[in-house]
Amino acid sequence: MTRIGAGYHTVEERLRTLEERVEEQTRTIDELRNRDALKTQFLSNVSHDLRTPLTAIVTHAEILRDGILGDLSPKQLESICGIISGGRQLIGMVGEILMYARGAADQLSLTPTEFAIGTVIEQVTSQVEPLAVKKGLEIGVDVEKDMPPLCADREKITHILSNLLGNAIDFTEHGGRVWVNASRTTTVQSAASVLIEVGDTGIGIAPEHHELVFREFAQVDASASRHHHGTGLGLAIARKFVELHDGRIWVESAPGVGSRFYFTVPVHASC
């Protein structure tokens, strides 16, 4: 009986030790969650506070550029255009941080409407065309005929395309080519889906980095891409938006042969 009693006491002590460890780990997890929530709230607040003055700077610079307050010399105009370009880039980065903060706080939702994917592709390519022309790039668009309309969040699909096409232009050297293709396909999740491909003849991505590029704040450490700056959130947000639509996004690429980003969006009968 003495041995049984001693054994019982030992088991009881071990259980108590385990309970204390579990409680300690639980407190640590709760503390980390609170810190993460504070970080997310901080990012959201800072993004909001930065957006207003940045927008004001760009707006006033555009007034100067348009000659509303008087004519500018060529040097002055060049300087003002630089301010506008830099300001817009900063506004875009702030917007990415704000969207990331909303996603981290589970505040993202879809507002589905019916639209033609070809129309959105045309809109996005028109917006980025001046950047492509400046770099001497060719833009190709191929949308399959009789594509079914999408019932999806048009703003988020536009954001995904803008990010992918913007990256394609950014990482493709002078004289290269970028393109957007759209076609019908089927997936495990959906009998009917739209498959969109955004490709380029740029620097490419090593296979071991294919998953890394979709992570928050990820920066592929390659000497060829160090001069391309950003928040490291664009592709993470794109993946979040695709997954909100029950779609999938992935990349096929290798260094020196360019990249092809694909994503799918299920086709629904109606909104």
PyMOL commands that set and color helices and strands:
alter all, ss='L'
color gray80, all
select helices_A, chain A and resi 2-65+74-104+117-134+154-170+207-209+212-214+223-225+234-244
alter helices_A, ss='H'
color red, helices_A
select strands_A, chain A and resi 113-115+138-143+150-152+177-185+193-200+249-253+259-266
alter strands_A, ss='S'
color yellow, strands_A
deselect
rebuild
show_as cartoon
